[in-house]
Amino acid sequence: MSNSPDLNINNEIIQKINELTELLAKREHIDYAHLDPSQNKSVTLQELEIINQQKEEEIKVLDKAWMNFEEDLFGVVQMSMQEKNQLHTFYMNKHKTDKNRRAGQRSAGVWRAN
């Protein structure tokens, strides 16, 4: 079986899901008790600035990964809708053809007097 564009897109989405999962697994939760100056007098402004900058970078990376994933997934949803619409068109055409054929078979019968 050759690599179809749909298969490649699906693999790309799976890869992006894996990347998002890895990013979420690496994400570190903040221990606010340790960083709250009212509870920990040894916390410094520099420490808070560094953690704040790390969180800003984390947010940018997660946001970018999410936007890329969302864009690709939206494209797959659009393709699936187009496929569904095409299948519906095929179904309706087939239904009309079969209906016309049955009507033609009924009218093609020969009438015979008893």
C-alpha positions as CSV (number, residue, x, y, z in Angstrom):
1,M,0.0,0.0,0.0
2,S,1.4,3.4,-0.9
3,N,1.6,6.3,1.5
4,S,-1.5,8.3,0.9
5,P,-1.7,12.0,1.8
6,D,-4.4,11.1,4.4
7,L,-2.1,8.6,6.0
8,N,0.7,11.1,6.2
9,I,-1.6,13.7,7.7
10,N,-2.8,11.2,10.3
11,N,0.7,10.3,11.2
12,E,1.7,14.0,11.5
13,I,-1.3,14.5,13.9
14,I,-0.3,11.4,15.9
15,Q,3.3,12.8,16.1
16,K,1.9,16.2,17.3
17,I,-0.2,14.4,19.9
18,N,3.0,12.7,21.1
19,E,4.8,15.9,21.2
20,L,2.1,17.6,23.3
21,T,2.1,14.6,25.6
22,E,5.8,14.9,26.1
23,L,5.5,18.6,26.7
24,L,2.8,18.0,29.3
25,A,4.9,15.3,31.0
26,K,7.9,17.6,31.3
27,R,5.8,20.4,32.7
28,E,6.7,21.2,36.2
29,H,4.1,22.4,38.7
30,I,4.9,25.4,40.8
31,D,5.3,24.9,44.6
32,Y,3.7,28.2,45.6
33,A,4.4,27.6,49.3
34,H,8.1,27.6,48.5
35,L,7.8,30.8,46.4
36,D,5.4,32.8,48.6
37,P,7.5,35.6,50.2
38,S,5.2,35.7,53.2
39,Q,5.9,32.0,53.9
40,N,9.5,31.8,52.7
41,K,11.6,34.8,53.5
42,S,14.6,33.5,51.6
43,V,13.0,33.7,48.2
44,T,14.6,36.3,46.0
45,L,13.3,38.6,43.2
46,Q,15.8,37.0,40.9
47,E,14.5,33.5,41.7
48,L,10.9,34.7,41.0
49,E,12.0,36.4,37.7
50,I,13.8,33.2,36.5
51,I,10.7,31.0,37.3
52,N,8.4,33.6,35.7
53,Q,10.6,33.6,32.5
54,Q,10.6,29.8,32.4
55,K,6.8,29.8,32.7
56,E,6.5,32.3,29.9
57,E,8.7,30.1,27.7
58,E,6.7,27.1,28.7
59,I,3.4,28.8,27.7
60,K,4.8,29.9,24.3
61,V,5.9,26.3,23.5
62,L,2.7,24.8,24.7
63,D,0.6,27.4,22.9
64,K,2.5,26.9,19.6
65,A,2.2,23.1,19.8
66,W,-1.5,23.4,20.6
67,M,-2.1,25.8,17.7
68,N,-0.2,23.5,15.2
69,F,-2.2,20.5,16.5
70,E,-5.5,22.4,16.3
71,E,-4.8,23.6,12.8
72,D,-4.0,20.1,11.5
73,L,-6.9,18.5,13.3
74,F,-9.3,21.1,11.8
75,G,-7.9,20.2,8.4
76,V,-8.7,16.5,9.0
77,V,-12.2,17.4,10.2
78,Q,-12.7,19.4,7.0
79,M,-11.5,16.5,4.8
80,S,-13.7,14.1,6.7
81,M,-16.7,16.4,6.1
82,Q,-15.9,16.6,2.4
83,E,-15.6,12.8,2.2
84,K,-19.0,12.4,4.0
85,N,-20.6,14.9,1.6
86,Q,-19.1,13.0,-1.4
87,L,-20.4,9.7,0.0
88,H,-23.9,11.2,0.5
89,T,-23.8,12.4,-3.2
90,F,-22.8,8.9,-4.3
91,Y,-25.6,7.4,-2.2
92,M,-28.3,9.8,-3.5
93,N,-27.2,9.2,-7.1
94,K,-27.2,5.5,-6.6
95,H,-30.6,5.7,-4.9
96,K,-32.1,7.7,-7.9
97,T,-30.6,5.3,-10.4
98,D,-32.0,2.2,-8.6
99,K,-35.4,3.9,-8.2
100,N,-35.5,4.8,-11.9
101,R,-34.4,1.3,-12.9
102,R,-37.2,-0.3,-10.7
103,A,-39.8,2.1,-12.2
104,G,-38.6,1.2,-15.7
105,Q,-38.9,-2.5,-14.9
106,R,-42.4,-2.1,-13.7
107,S,-43.5,-0.1,-16.7
108,A,-41.8,-2.5,-19.1
109,G,-44.1,-5.3,-18.3
110,V,-46.5,-6.5,-21.0
111,W,-50.2,-6.3,-20.4
112,R,-52.2,-9.3,-21.3
113,A,-55.9,-9.7,-21.4
114,N,-57.3,-12.6,-19.5
